[in-house]
């Protein structure tokens, strides 16, 4: 298992301002990594959300994930990819990478960690699948936009970008207002995902993808998949503007 660092890496200021070194505290992170805590933070839907990522993975694929996450999503994804595939994971915090590498290094040779900011990387379309799991709700709006557009640039024609995150609940969902108040106090970047669809953050490349969204828990969570159109269809689309 390899760990690499990009030469253009720059640690974002909001990490220290908002999270106050939480991800550098091994004891806090060890507790947060417990599956029951992951389930609690997602209102019991953690494993369902992971299930619906794994079902999209084809063995032997080249996969990239933007952001390390707690729980068992990474190991379940690595198992689905298999030893014939590759699994690159980009994260902004070197301590998170070291801790996760220690957790998985013996089991999964197909994983490579890259120390970089997903909002600042220089993407190229080399992946079959890109995963963004509960990351957009942790970053401010400008970073959301940059991460989403970078993710879209990372997949080949017919490749998929899988976004799993919070979503604006249906109006009659009784959990809507309590969750909204909690988020305003403790997770200030979630509400932007209530105000906008993930596709709204995409730039000119939005039209080069087909978009499909599945909702959970009466709209509180979403799985949005952006599938890059085949090259022939992209050319046909561009002819409309020539």
WOMOTA-V34423 format. One record per helix or strand. SS is the DSSP state (hx for helix, st for strand). FROM is the first residue (numbers start at 1). TO is the last residue. Records with the same first field share a line. If there is no record, write none. Layout:
SS=FROM-TO / FROM-TO
This chain:
st=2-5 / 62-66 / 86-91 / 111-115 / 127-133 / 155-166 / 209-216 / 221-228
hx=13-19 / 22-24 / 26-32 / 35-41 / 46-54 / 73-81 / 94-104 / 136-138 / 141-153 / 176-186 / 192-195 / 198-201 / 204-208 / 231-239
